Amino acid sequence: NRARSRYPEFVRSALEDWGKHGEKLDTLMQQLANISPEDVVGINGHLRRATKRTLGGQLRELYLACVLSGPPANVSNVLGMTYALTVQMPLESAFASAFDAARYRVEQGLHKVGLKEEAAAPRSRYFGELGAMLKSLGVTTAARELRPEDGPLVAFQRGLRQGLAAGLQAWKTETSRFEAAQATEAQAPGQIPGRAGRVIRTPLRGLMAMDEVFKVVFKNTELHAQAFAAAKSSGARGSQAISDHMANTLDGWKRNPHTYAVDKATREALYWTLNIQPGELGRSLLRFRQHHPNLIWLVPVLRTPINSVNFALERTPAKLIPFGKALAAYAKGELSPRDLSAEAAKTAFGLLLFAGIAELVSSGRITGAGPKDEGKRKTLEATGWQPYSLRLGGDFHQLIRFDPLATAVFMVADFVEAMQGGMEAQEVPGHLLHALTRQLQDKPFISGLSGIFKAIMDDERYGPTFARRTLGAVVPNLVAYGARAADPRRRTPESFLDTLRSRIPGLNEKMLNLEQVPEYLDIYGRPVERPGLLGSPALGAAERFLSPSVRMPEIT
């Protein structure tokens, strides 16, 4: 009862994530009653130690480590989060501040002329929060080290050290300080014991450590934005007075983390890193896979794609409908001014994104899903065209992996392509659903699900391909990307042995009594080759090994 009263939802979520239920729930809660609710690392460690190791769990963990071992997964994660931190989050903060200022003036005017009985709600957002966000990168263990004269570079160096310290702790302990049981979403980490297990889990530990770094930075950014708003609302004026007030506020939140501000900052960190608990439908999908852990063979990671789609939908013109509901909730007093301005910022960003992407699609700079007809697609591909790409400098750069932005951008691109193609209004929803499915197929963490659907619908055509690709995962992606780096030509394996050879460096060519793994040919019978970067074979190999973007030259 003590544990249930302290953190029932927290513990139940962790147990659900790891497939625990029944009589073990009460036993574990009794044991957890002696652990502080703030000690997330300790709770995670205890739950991991209490989890029974099974052969199936160990095989699933090995498979997941193989799938996530490719360097492009780590590169896309870092680039995507860096973009969100340095571009999108500050931009949306500016939009939110502008909306909040306009809201305050409108409410003031309505009150003065008698059209609104209540006085205007105080300002909740300020443009100065952008500067506070930069200073947030400089937070160390003492909030009072925040100084007005600190430049962004000095702040970044100090803030980066704090984030790296959190990432190093996650690397060592294999647990997150932000939430319980997140690593694999379907089972407890640490199924493979000992030093061998830690080595095998290196890709999982690396991804968790990088996530932890960005969570700390995002959380500090939101805390500083709120602290700046609190300082301005208190009447503090001048950089020194505002800095002193912020330091006092941050010190108070550090001493008492059980506040709305700290909880909101934590939620924002999870939201921007695509780790937040999804809505009811998403949670149902997660629970279903948690109760059927072998689905990890088909969908290694599920929460990230779900959150990526939700993140994208909140930044399209479709957001206008939920924003209308947010306005109604605010009018009823059910939504705070700060939260309303955040919803307005998402809507504004979505409209701005739509206008910009529509122009780029119209000019041929950005591509969507492309035609459904296979013949037309192959004809386009023979020109170097790729779906979900940016045409730049005579090359098509496929950017589908760069979330959280990529899904939103290419959803807009698909819509614009549908409109330009003269599609009837009643056909648009079906086209967009098909295009979204295509997007998810190209996501590295969910392609297995689309593969099995294709295999079920047309087993003769897609069944062998799906089986070869799934079984081929016994060769880690780290090795497979090494093979891709060494061989610039695309291959089409025709057997399981071909699949294995195509994923191991140096085994593509004819050897012993084995023929060369067949090359992929375009519609004109020409082999498709990924060129070297800047004409250099060495740089091209490095690009194929590290880059999450597939680059193809435009052929005219």
ABEGO torsion letter per residue (X at the ends): XAAAAABAAAAAAAAAAAGBBEAAAAAAAAAAAABBAABAAAAAAAAAAABBBBAAAAAAAAAAAAAAABAAAAAAAAAAAAAAAAAAAAAAAAAAAAAAAAAAAAAAAAAAAGABABBBBBBABBAAAAAAAAAAAABBABAAABBAABBAAAAAAAAAAAAAAAAAAAAAAGBBAABBGAAAGABBBGABBEAAAAAAAAAAAAAAAAAAAAAAAAAAAAAAAAAAAAAAAAGBBEAAAAAAAAAAAAAAAAABABBAAAAAAAAAAAAAAGABBBBAAAAAAAAAAAABAAAAAABABAAAAAAAAAAAAAABAAAAAAAAAAAAAAAAGABBAAAAAAAAAAAAAAAAAAAAAAAAAAAGABBBAEBABAAAAAAAAAAGBBBGBBBBGGBBBBAAABOAAAAAAAAAAAAAAAAAAGBBAAAAAAAAAAAAAAAAAABAAAAAAAAAAAAAABAAAAAAAAAAAAAAAABBAAAAAAAAAABABBBBBABAAAAAAAABBGAABBBEABBBBBBBBBAAGBBBBBBBBGGBAAAAAAAAAABABBBBBBBX
